[in-house]
Amino acid sequence: MWEHEIIEYRNYLKLERSLSDNSISAYVNDIQKLTSFLILINKKNIKYSEVNSDLINQFIEYIYSLGVSPHTQSRIISGTKSFFAYLILEEKISKNPTELIESPKLNKKLPDTLNIDDIERMFLSIDMSTSEGTRNRAMLETLYSCGLRVSELINLSFQNLFLDIGFIKVIGKGSKERLVPIGSQAIKFINLYNENYRKGMNVKKGNEGYLFLNRRGSKLSRNMIFIIVKNIAISLNFKKNISPHTFRHSFATHMIEGGADLRAVQEMLGHESITTTEIYTHLNREYLREVVNKFHPRS
């Protein structure tokens, strides 16, 4: 039940939240307790998008009835809330059924972002003398230039590149298409990668249209992008939790800090709801608070 989503959730906990194996197992076990409960009440075929607050409340009452310790009850509730928060983050659901469920604070924080200098450090640390390095530089430049999701990056195809006019067509969630401007630096490194390496690759059948390929000539996996970014961040001793999404978050934050219209950022990110984009106004307020604390004589 929900096997694919649970696998992706496990990858999210490992790669983006950098949790230990034991913590990941605990979170996943909490979701498996929920799915077991749904099977118990004859909801075996229910989709995760169909779970509502009434079912969540029934699940919590069931957990209470088992007589487990308050600590365990709290952890299961927190784990359940974490899973549905992940589904919201990935825009797999539009409404969170656990939103009004009372539970201990999860110490949620706004997503980490990088300043422009740190992004430049990451770019410059990449070895451009190799095919993989050139590809990685092109990928990261594109992530930051366009604010793409990882899935959108790995599915980027040649037929959707309009580099001569500075745009790419992105196939987002729900197969929705959008046109996104792409900057001159990203275009430069895409062309370098394509001309010097991509054109001469032995491409595996069925992967001919994809821009970014692995050394075997196949489309890159989502996990591979996370590993590439993590390794660069580790090599630079970054203390923040850096992932491919960090470039998307940084793109949006820097746009809004620079005065970009929220609706324009929403369009470029491919957010269905403006509410999702508004998180970056919170990030902007945090930035403004830091500026005041640093420079105001009475702060």
LUMKOL-785617 format. One record per residue (C-alpha): residue in one letter; x, y, z. Coordinates in steps of 0.2 Angstrom, whole numbers, plus 2048, in hexadecimal, padded with zeros to 3 digits. Each point is the difference from the previous one (the first is absolute). Layout:
// residues N
<site><aa>A</aa><px>X</px><py>Y</py><pz>Z</pz></site>
...
This chain:
// residues 299
<site><aa>M</aa><px>800</px><py>800</py><pz>800</pz></site>
<site><aa>W</aa><px>808</px><py>810</py><pz>7FA</pz></site>
<site><aa>E</aa><px>810</px><py>7F7</py><pz>7FD</pz></site>
<site><aa>H</aa><px>807</px><py>80D</py><pz>7F3</pz></site>
<site><aa>E</aa><px>7FC</px><py>80F</py><pz>80B</pz></site>
<site><aa>I</aa><px>808</px><py>7F8</py><pz>80F</pz></site>
<site><aa>I</aa><px>810</px><py>7FC</py><pz>7F6</pz></site>
<site><aa>E</aa><px>801</px><py>812</py><pz>7FB</pz></site>
<site><aa>Y</aa><px>7FC</px><py>806</py><pz>811</pz></site>
<site><aa>R</aa><px>80E</px><py>7F5</py><pz>807</pz></site>
<site><aa>N</aa><px>80C</px><py>808</py><pz>7F3</pz></site>
<site><aa>Y</aa><px>7FA</px><py>811</py><pz>805</pz></site>
<site><aa>L</aa><px>804</px><py>7FD</py><pz>812</pz></site>
<site><aa>K</aa><px>811</px><py>7F9</py><pz>7FC</pz></site>
<site><aa>L</aa><px>806</px><py>80C</py><pz>7F3</pz></site>
<site><aa>E</aa><px>7F8</px><py>810</py><pz>804</pz></site>
<site><aa>R</aa><px>7FD</px><py>7FF</py><pz>813</pz></site>
<site><aa>S</aa><px>810</px><py>7F6</py><pz>803</pz></site>
<site><aa>L</aa><px>7F8</px><py>7F5</py><pz>80D</pz></site>
<site><aa>S</aa><px>808</px><py>7F0</py><pz>807</pz></site>
<site><aa>D</aa><px>7FB</px><py>7EF</py><pz>7FA</pz></site>
<site><aa>N</aa><px>7F7</px><py>7FD</py><pz>811</pz></site>
<site><aa>S</aa><px>7F6</px><py>811</py><pz>7FF</pz></site>
<site><aa>I</aa><px>7FB</px><py>7FC</py><pz>7EE</pz></site>
<site><aa>S</aa><px>7FA</px><py>7EE</py><pz>805</pz></site>
<site><aa>A</aa><px>7F6</px><py>808</py><pz>80E</pz></site>
<site><aa>Y</aa><px>7F8</px><py>80D</py><pz>7F5</pz></site>
<site><aa>V</aa><px>7FC</px><py>7F2</py><pz>7F3</pz></site>
<site><aa>N</aa><px>7F9</px><py>7F5</py><pz>80D</pz></site>
<site><aa>D</aa><px>7F4</px><py>80D</py><pz>806</pz></site>
<site><aa>I</aa><px>7F9</px><py>801</py><pz>7EE</pz></site>
<site><aa>Q</aa><px>7FF</px><py>7EE</py><pz>7FF</pz></site>
<site><aa>K</aa><px>7F6</px><py>800</py><pz>810</pz></site>
<site><aa>L</aa><px>7F4</px><py>80C</py><pz>7F8</pz></site>
<site><aa>T</aa><px>7FE</px><py>7F5</py><pz>7F0</pz></site>
<site><aa>S</aa><px>7FD</px><py>7F1</py><pz>80B</pz></site>
<site><aa>F</aa><px>7F3</px><py>809</py><pz>809</pz></site>
<site><aa>L</aa><px>7F7</px><py>805</py><pz>7F0</pz></site>
<site><aa>I</aa><px>801</px><py>7ED</py><pz>7FA</pz></site>
<site><aa>L</aa><px>7F8</px><py>7FC</py><pz>811</pz></site>
<site><aa>I</aa><px>7F1</px><py>80B</py><pz>7FD</pz></site>
<site><aa>N</aa><px>7FE</px><py>7FA</py><pz>7EF</pz></site>
<site><aa>K</aa><px>808</px><py>80F</py><pz>7F7</pz></site>
<site><aa>K</aa><px>80D</px><py>7F5</py><pz>7F7</pz></site>
<site><aa>N</aa><px>7FF</px><py>808</py><pz>7EF</pz></site>
<site><aa>I</aa><px>7FF</px><py>812</py><pz>807</pz></site>
<site><aa>K</aa><px>80C</px><py>80C</py><pz>7F7</pz></site>
<site><aa>Y</aa><px>80B</px><py>80C</py><pz>80B</pz></site>
<site><aa>S</aa><px>7F7</px><py>80E</py><pz>7F8</pz></site>
<site><aa>E</aa><px>7EF</px><py>7FA</py><pz>807</pz></site>
<site><aa>V</aa><px>806</px><py>7FF</py><pz>812</pz></site>
<site><aa>N</aa><px>7F6</px><py>80E</py><pz>80A</pz></site>
<site><aa>S</aa><px>801</px><py>807</py><pz>811</pz></site>
<site><aa>D</aa><px>7F2</px><py>7F4</py><pz>806</pz></site>
<site><aa>L</aa><px>80A</px><py>7F1</py><pz>7FC</pz></site>
<site><aa>I</aa><px>810</px><py>807</py><pz>808</pz></site>
<site><aa>N</aa><px>7F6</px><py>803</py><pz>810</pz></site>
<site><aa>Q</aa><px>7F9</px><py>7EE</py><pz>7FF</pz></site>
<site><aa>F</aa><px>812</px><py>7FB</py><pz>7FF</pz></site>
<site><aa>I</aa><px>806</px><py>80A</py><pz>80F</pz></site>
<site><aa>E</aa><px>7F2</px><py>7F9</py><pz>80A</pz></site>
<site><aa>Y</aa><px>805</px><py>7EF</py><pz>7FB</pz></site>
<site><aa>I</aa><px>812</px><py>803</py><pz>805</pz></site>
<site><aa>Y</aa><px>7FA</px><py>807</py><pz>811</pz></site>
<site><aa>S</aa><px>7F5</px><py>7F0</py><pz>802</pz></site>
<site><aa>L</aa><px>80F</px><py>7F5</py><pz>7FF</pz></site>
<site><aa>G</aa><px>807</px><py>807</py><pz>810</pz></site>
<site><aa>V</aa><px>811</px><py>805</py><pz>7FA</pz></site>
<site><aa>S</aa><px>80A</px><py>80D</py><pz>809</pz></site>
<site><aa>P</aa><px>7FD</px><py>812</py><pz>7FE</pz></site>
<site><aa>H</aa><px>811</px><py>802</py><pz>7F8</pz></site>
<site><aa>T</aa><px>7FC</px><py>7F3</py><pz>7F3</pz></site>
<site><aa>Q</aa><px>7EF</px><py>807</py><pz>7FD</pz></site>
<site><aa>S</aa><px>809</px><py>811</py><pz>7FD</pz></site>
<site><aa>R</aa><px>80D</px><py>7F9</py><pz>7F4</pz></site>
<site><aa>I</aa><px>7F3</px><py>7F7</py><pz>7F6</pz></site>
<site><aa>I</aa><px>7F6</px><py>810</py><pz>7FE</pz></site>
<site><aa>S</aa><px>80F</px><py>80A</py><pz>7FB</pz></site>
<site><aa>G</aa><px>806</px><py>7F2</py><pz>7F4</pz></site>
<site><aa>T</aa><px>7EE</px><py>801</py><pz>7F8</pz></site>
<site><aa>K</aa><px>801</px><py>813</py><pz>7FF</pz></site>
<site><aa>S</aa><px>811</px><py>7FF</py><pz>7F8</pz></site>
<site><aa>F</aa><px>7FA</px><py>7F4</py><pz>7F2</pz></site>
<site><aa>F</aa><px>7F2</px><py>80B</py><pz>7FB</pz></site>
<site><aa>A</aa><px>80B</px><py>810</py><pz>801</pz></site>
<site><aa>Y</aa><px>80C</px><py>7F8</py><pz>7F4</pz></site>
<site><aa>L</aa><px>7F1</px><py>7FC</py><pz>7F4</pz></site>
<site><aa>I</aa><px>7FB</px><py>813</py><pz>801</pz></site>
<site><aa>L</aa><px>812</px><py>805</py><pz>7FD</pz></site>
<site><aa>E</aa><px>801</px><py>7F5</py><pz>7F1</pz></site>
<site><aa>E</aa><px>7EF</px><py>806</py><pz>7FA</pz></site>
<site><aa>K</aa><px>7F9</px><py>7EE</py><pz>800</pz></site>
<site><aa>I</aa><px>7F1</px><py>806</py><pz>80A</pz></site>
<site><aa>S</aa><px>7F8</px><py>811</py><pz>802</pz></site>
<site><aa>K</aa><px>7F9</px><py>7FF</py><pz>811</pz></site>
<site><aa>N</aa><px>808</px><py>7F9</py><pz>80F</pz></site>
<site><aa>P</aa><px>7F4</px><py>7F5</py><pz>80B</pz></site>
<site><aa>T</aa><px>80C</px><py>801</py><pz>80F</pz></site>
<site><aa>E</aa><px>800</px><py>813</py><pz>800</pz></site>
<site><aa>L</aa><px>7F5</px><py>803</py><pz>80F</pz></site>
<site><aa>I</aa><px>806</px><py>7F0</py><pz>809</pz></site>
<site><aa>E</aa><px>808</px><py>805</py><pz>811</pz></site>
<site><aa>S</aa><px>811</px><py>7F9</py><pz>802</pz></site>
<site><aa>P</aa><px>811</px><py>805</py><pz>807</pz></site>
<site><aa>K</aa><px>80A</px><py>80D</py><pz>7F6</pz></site>
<site><aa>L</aa><px>80A</px><py>7F8</py><pz>7F2</pz></site>
<site><aa>N</aa><px>80D</px><py>80E</py><pz>800</pz></site>
<site><aa>K</aa><px>7FC</px><py>804</py><pz>7EF</pz></site>
<site><aa>K</aa><px>80A</px><py>80D</py><pz>7F8</pz></site>
<site><aa>L</aa><px>800</px><py>80A</py><pz>7F0</pz></site>
<site><aa>P</aa><px>80A</px><py>7F7</py><pz>7F2</pz></site>
<site><aa>D</aa><px>813</px><py>804</py><pz>800</pz></site>
<site><aa>T</aa><px>806</px><py>80C</py><pz>7F2</pz></site>
<site><aa>L</aa><px>811</px><py>805</py><pz>7FA</pz></site>
<site><aa>N</aa><px>806</px><py>811</py><pz>7FD</pz></site>
<site><aa>I</aa><px>807</px><py>805</py><pz>7EF</pz></site>
<site><aa>D</aa><px>812</px><py>7FE</py><pz>806</pz></site>
<site><aa>D</aa><px>7FD</px><py>7EE</py><pz>806</pz></site>
<site><aa>I</aa><px>7F7</px><py>7FB</py><pz>7F0</pz></site>
<site><aa>E</aa><px>80F</px><py>807</py><pz>7F6</pz></site>
<site><aa>R</aa><px>80C</px><py>7F6</py><pz>80B</pz></site>
<site><aa>M</aa><px>7F6</px><py>7F0</py><pz>7FC</pz></site>
<site><aa>F</aa><px>801</px><py>804</py><pz>7EE</pz></site>
<site><aa>L</aa><px>813</px><py>804</py><pz>800</pz></site>
<site><aa>S</aa><px>804</px><py>7F0</py><pz>80A</pz></site>
<site><aa>I</aa><px>7FA</px><py>7F5</py><pz>7F1</pz></site>
<site><aa>D</aa><px>80E</px><py>7F9</py><pz>7F6</pz></site>
<site><aa>M</aa><px>7FC</px><py>806</py><pz>7EE</pz></site>
<site><aa>S</aa><px>80E</px><py>7F5</py><pz>7F8</pz></site>
<site><aa>T</aa><px>7F5</px><py>7F0</py><pz>801</pz></site>
<site><aa>S</aa><px>7EF</px><py>7FC</py><pz>7F7</pz></site>
<site><aa>E</aa><px>7F7</px><py>7FD</py><pz>810</pz></site>
<site><aa>G</aa><px>807</px><py>810</py><pz>807</pz></site>
<site><aa>T</aa><px>7FA</px><py>80A</py><pz>7F1</pz></site>
<site><aa>R</aa><px>7EF</px><py>7F8</py><pz>801</pz></site>
<site><aa>N</aa><px>7FF</px><py>803</py><pz>813</pz></site>
<site><aa>R</aa><px>804</px><py>813</py><pz>7FE</pz></site>
<site><aa>A</aa><px>7F3</px><py>801</py><pz>7F2</pz></site>
<site><aa>M</aa><px>7F3</px><py>7F7</py><pz>80B</pz></site>
<site><aa>L</aa><px>803</px><py>80B</py><pz>80F</pz></site>
<site><aa>E</aa><px>800</px><py>810</py><pz>7F6</pz></site>
<site><aa>T</aa><px>7EF</px><py>7FB</py><pz>7F9</pz></site>
<site><aa>L</aa><px>7F9</px><py>7FB</py><pz>811</pz></site>
<site><aa>Y</aa><px>804</px><py>812</py><pz>807</pz></site>
<site><aa>S</aa><px>7FD</px><py>809</py><pz>7F0</pz></site>
<site><aa>C</aa><px>7EE</px><py>7F9</py><pz>7FE</pz></site>
<site><aa>G</aa><px>7FB</px><py>7FA</py><pz>811</pz></site>
<site><aa>L</aa><px>7FC</px><py>7EF</py><pz>7FA</pz></site>
<site><aa>R</aa><px>7FB</px><py>7F1</py><pz>80A</pz></site>
<site><aa>V</aa><px>80B</px><py>7F1</py><pz>7FF</pz></site>
<site><aa>S</aa><px>7F4</px><py>7F6</py><pz>7F6</pz></site>
<site><aa>E</aa><px>7FE</px><py>80E</py><pz>7F3</pz></site>
<site><aa>L</aa><px>813</px><py>801</py><pz>7FE</pz></site>
<site><aa>I</aa><px>803</px><py>7EE</py><pz>7FD</pz></site>
<site><aa>N</aa><px>7F1</px><py>800</py><pz>7F3</pz></site>
<site><aa>L</aa><px>807</px><py>80F</py><pz>7F7</pz></site>
<site><aa>S</aa><px>800</px><py>7FC</py><pz>7ED</pz></site>
<site><aa>F</aa><px>808</px><py>808</py><pz>7F1</pz></site>
<site><aa>Q</aa><px>7EF</px><py>803</py><pz>7F8</pz></site>
<site><aa>N</aa><px>7FC</px><py>80B</py><pz>80F</pz></site>
<site><aa>L</aa><px>80F</px><py>80B</py><pz>7FF</pz></site>
<site><aa>F</aa><px>7FE</px><py>811</py><pz>7F8</pz></site>
<site><aa>L</aa><px>811</px><py>807</py><pz>804</pz></site>
<site><aa>D</aa><px>801</px><py>80C</py><pz>7F2</pz></site>
<site><aa>I</aa><px>7F2</px><py>80A</py><pz>808</pz></site>
<site><aa>G</aa><px>804</px><py>7FC</py><pz>812</pz></site>
<site><aa>F</aa><px>7F2</px><py>7F4</py><pz>805</pz></site>
<site><aa>I</aa><px>7FE</px><py>7EE</py><pz>804</pz></site>
<site><aa>K</aa><px>7EF</px><py>7F7</py><pz>801</pz></site>
<site><aa>V</aa><px>7FE</px><py>7F6</py><pz>810</pz></site>
<site><aa>I</aa><px>7F4</px><py>7F2</py><pz>802</pz></site>
<site><aa>G</aa><px>7FB</px><py>801</py><pz>813</pz></site>
<site><aa>K</aa><px>7F5</px><py>7F7</py><pz>80C</pz></site>
<site><aa>G</aa><px>7F0</px><py>7F9</py><pz>7F8</pz></site>
<site><aa>S</aa><px>809</px><py>802</py><pz>7EE</pz></site>
<site><aa>K</aa><px>7FC</px><py>812</py><pz>801</pz></site>
<site><aa>E</aa><px>80B</px><py>80A</py><pz>7F4</pz></site>
<site><aa>R</aa><px>808</px><py>811</py><pz>804</pz></site>
<site><aa>L</aa><px>80D</px><py>80B</py><pz>7F7</pz></site>
<site><aa>V</aa><px>80E</px><py>806</py><pz>80B</pz></site>
<site><aa>P</aa><px>80E</px><py>80D</py><pz>7FC</pz></site>
<site><aa>I</aa><px>811</px><py>7F9</py><pz>801</pz></site>
<site><aa>G</aa><px>810</px><py>80B</py><pz>803</pz></site>
<site><aa>S</aa><px>80F</px><py>802</py><pz>7F5</pz></site>
<site><aa>Q</aa><px>80C</px><py>7F6</py><pz>80C</pz></site>
<site><aa>A</aa><px>7F4</px><py>7F1</py><pz>800</pz></site>
<site><aa>I</aa><px>7FF</px><py>801</py><pz>7ED</pz></site>
<site><aa>K</aa><px>813</px><py>801</py><pz>7FE</pz></site>
<site><aa>F</aa><px>803</px><py>7F1</py><pz>80B</pz></site>
<site><aa>I</aa><px>7F2</px><py>7F6</py><pz>7F7</pz></site>
<site><aa>N</aa><px>808</px><py>803</py><pz>7F0</pz></site>
<site><aa>L</aa><px>812</px><py>7FC</py><pz>806</pz></site>
<site><aa>Y</aa><px>7F9</px><py>7EF</py><pz>806</pz></site>
<site><aa>N</aa><px>7F6</px><py>7FD</py><pz>7F1</pz></site>
<site><aa>E</aa><px>80E</px><py>804</py><pz>7F3</pz></site>
<site><aa>N</aa><px>80F</px><py>7F8</py><pz>809</pz></site>
<site><aa>Y</aa><px>7F8</px><py>7F1</py><pz>808</pz></site>
<site><aa>R</aa><px>7ED</px><py>7FD</py><pz>7FD</pz></site>
<site><aa>K</aa><px>801</px><py>7FF</py><pz>7ED</pz></site>
<site><aa>G</aa><px>80D</px><py>7F2</py><pz>800</pz></site>
<site><aa>M</aa><px>7F8</px><py>7F5</py><pz>80D</pz></site>
<site><aa>N</aa><px>7FA</px><py>7EE</py><pz>7FD</pz></site>
<site><aa>V</aa><px>7EE</px><py>803</py><pz>805</pz></site>
<site><aa>K</aa><px>7F6</px><py>7F1</py><pz>806</pz></site>
<site><aa>K</aa><px>7F0</px><py>7FD</py><pz>7F6</pz></site>
<site><aa>G</aa><px>7F1</px><py>80A</py><pz>806</pz></site>
<site><aa>N</aa><px>80B</px><py>80E</py><pz>808</pz></site>
<site><aa>E</aa><px>805</px><py>809</py><pz>7F0</pz></site>
<site><aa>G</aa><px>7F5</px><py>810</py><pz>805</pz></site>
<site><aa>Y</aa><px>806</px><py>803</py><pz>811</pz></site>
<site><aa>L</aa><px>80D</px><py>80E</py><pz>803</pz></site>
<site><aa>F</aa><px>809</px><py>7F9</py><pz>80F</pz></site>
<site><aa>L</aa><px>806</px><py>7EE</py><pz>800</pz></site>
<site><aa>N</aa><px>80B</px><py>7F5</py><pz>80B</pz></site>
<site><aa>R</aa><px>810</px><py>7F8</py><pz>7FA</pz></site>
<site><aa>R</aa><px>7F6</px><py>7F1</py><pz>7F9</pz></site>
<site><aa>G</aa><px>7F6</px><py>80B</py><pz>7F5</pz></site>
<site><aa>S</aa><px>7F0</px><py>7FF</py><pz>80A</pz></site>
<site><aa>K</aa><px>7F5</px><py>80E</py><pz>808</pz></site>
<site><aa>L</aa><px>806</px><py>805</py><pz>811</pz></site>
<site><aa>S</aa><px>7F7</px><py>7FA</py><pz>810</pz></site>
<site><aa>R</aa><px>7F9</px><py>80C</py><pz>80D</pz></site>
<site><aa>N</aa><px>80B</px><py>7F8</py><pz>80D</pz></site>
<site><aa>M</aa><px>80F</px><py>803</py><pz>7F5</pz></site>
<site><aa>I</aa><px>7FD</px><py>813</py><pz>800</pz></site>
<site><aa>F</aa><px>7FE</px><py>800</py><pz>813</pz></site>
<site><aa>I</aa><px>811</px><py>7F6</py><pz>802</pz></site>
<site><aa>I</aa><px>809</px><py>80C</py><pz>7F4</pz></site>
<site><aa>V</aa><px>7FA</px><py>80F</py><pz>80A</pz></site>
<site><aa>K</aa><px>804</px><py>7F8</py><pz>811</pz></site>
<site><aa>N</aa><px>811</px><py>7FC</py><pz>7FB</pz></site>
<site><aa>I</aa><px>804</px><py>812</py><pz>7FA</pz></site>
<site><aa>A</aa><px>7F9</px><py>807</py><pz>810</pz></site>
<site><aa>I</aa><px>80A</px><py>7F4</py><pz>80A</pz></site>
<site><aa>S</aa><px>810</px><py>804</py><pz>7F7</pz></site>
<site><aa>L</aa><px>7FD</px><py>812</py><pz>804</pz></site>
<site><aa>N</aa><px>7FC</px><py>7FD</py><pz>813</pz></site>
<site><aa>F</aa><px>7EF</px><py>808</py><pz>7FF</pz></site>
<site><aa>K</aa><px>7F7</px><py>7FE</py><pz>810</pz></site>
<site><aa>K</aa><px>7EF</px><py>803</py><pz>7F9</pz></site>
<site><aa>N</aa><px>7F6</px><py>7F1</py><pz>7F9</pz></site>
<site><aa>I</aa><px>803</px><py>803</py><pz>7EE</pz></site>
<site><aa>S</aa><px>7F5</px><py>7F7</py><pz>7F2</pz></site>
<site><aa>P</aa><px>7FB</px><py>803</py><pz>7EE</pz></site>
<site><aa>H</aa><px>7F0</px><py>808</py><pz>808</pz></site>
<site><aa>T</aa><px>80C</px><py>80D</py><pz>808</pz></site>
<site><aa>F</aa><px>803</px><py>808</py><pz>7EF</pz></site>
<site><aa>R</aa><px>7EE</px><py>801</py><pz>7FD</pz></site>
<site><aa>H</aa><px>7FD</px><py>808</py><pz>811</pz></site>
<site><aa>S</aa><px>80F</px><py>80C</py><pz>7FD</pz></site>
<site><aa>F</aa><px>7F9</px><py>805</py><pz>7EF</pz></site>
<site><aa>A</aa><px>7EF</px><py>804</py><pz>807</pz></site>
<site><aa>T</aa><px>808</px><py>809</py><pz>80F</pz></site>
<site><aa>H</aa><px>80C</px><py>80A</py><pz>7F6</pz></site>
<site><aa>M</aa><px>7F2</px><py>805</py><pz>7F3</pz></site>
<site><aa>I</aa><px>7F5</px><py>807</py><pz>80E</pz></site>
<site><aa>E</aa><px>80E</px><py>808</py><pz>809</pz></site>
<site><aa>G</aa><px>804</px><py>809</py><pz>7F0</pz></site>
<site><aa>G</aa><px>7EE</px><py>806</py><pz>7FF</pz></site>
<site><aa>A</aa><px>7F8</px><py>7F4</py><pz>7F4</pz></site>
<site><aa>D</aa><px>7ED</px><py>7FF</py><pz>800</pz></site>
<site><aa>L</aa><px>7F9</px><py>7F1</py><pz>80A</pz></site>
<site><aa>R</aa><px>7F5</px><py>7FB</py><pz>7F1</pz></site>
<site><aa>A</aa><px>80F</px><py>7FF</py><pz>7F4</pz></site>
<site><aa>V</aa><px>80A</px><py>7F5</py><pz>80C</pz></site>
<site><aa>Q</aa><px>7F0</px><py>7F5</py><pz>802</pz></site>
<site><aa>E</aa><px>7FF</px><py>7FE</py><pz>7ED</pz></site>
<site><aa>M</aa><px>813</px><py>7FC</py><pz>7FF</pz></site>
<site><aa>L</aa><px>800</px><py>7F3</py><pz>80E</pz></site>
<site><aa>G</aa><px>7F0</px><py>7F8</py><pz>7F9</pz></site>
<site><aa>H</aa><px>7F6</px><py>801</py><pz>810</pz></site>
<site><aa>E</aa><px>7EE</px><py>7FD</py><pz>7FE</pz></site>
<site><aa>S</aa><px>7FC</px><py>80B</py><pz>80F</pz></site>
<site><aa>I</aa><px>807</px><py>811</py><pz>805</pz></site>
<site><aa>T</aa><px>800</px><py>7FA</py><pz>812</pz></site>
<site><aa>T</aa><px>80E</px><py>7F4</py><pz>7FC</pz></site>
<site><aa>T</aa><px>80B</px><py>80E</py><pz>7F9</pz></site>
<site><aa>E</aa><px>7FC</px><py>80B</py><pz>80F</pz></site>
<site><aa>I</aa><px>80D</px><py>7F6</py><pz>80B</pz></site>
<site><aa>Y</aa><px>80D</px><py>80A</py><pz>7F7</pz></site>
<site><aa>T</aa><px>7F9</px><py>810</py><pz>807</pz></site>
<site><aa>H</aa><px>803</px><py>7F9</py><pz>811</pz></site>
<site><aa>L</aa><px>812</px><py>7FC</py><pz>7FB</pz></site>
<site><aa>N</aa><px>801</px><py>812</py><pz>7FA</pz></site>
<site><aa>R</aa><px>7FA</px><py>806</py><pz>811</pz></site>
<site><aa>E</aa><px>80D</px><py>7F6</py><pz>809</pz></site>
<site><aa>Y</aa><px>80D</px><py>808</py><pz>7F5</pz></site>
<site><aa>L</aa><px>7F9</px><py>811</py><pz>804</pz></site>
<site><aa>R</aa><px>801</px><py>7FC</py><pz>812</pz></site>
<site><aa>E</aa><px>812</px><py>7FA</py><pz>7FF</pz></site>
<site><aa>V</aa><px>804</px><py>811</py><pz>7F7</pz></site>
<site><aa>V</aa><px>7F7</px><py>80A</py><pz>80E</pz></site>
<site><aa>N</aa><px>809</px><py>7F6</py><pz>80E</pz></site>
<site><aa>K</aa><px>811</px><py>802</py><pz>7F8</pz></site>
<site><aa>F</aa><px>7FF</px><py>813</py><pz>7FB</pz></site>
<site><aa>H</aa><px>7F3</px><py>809</py><pz>80B</pz></site>
<site><aa>P</aa><px>809</px><py>809</py><pz>80E</pz></site>
<site><aa>R</aa><px>7F1</px><py>7FC</py><pz>80C</pz></site>
<site><aa>S</aa><px>7FE</px><py>7EE</py><pz>7FC</pz></site>
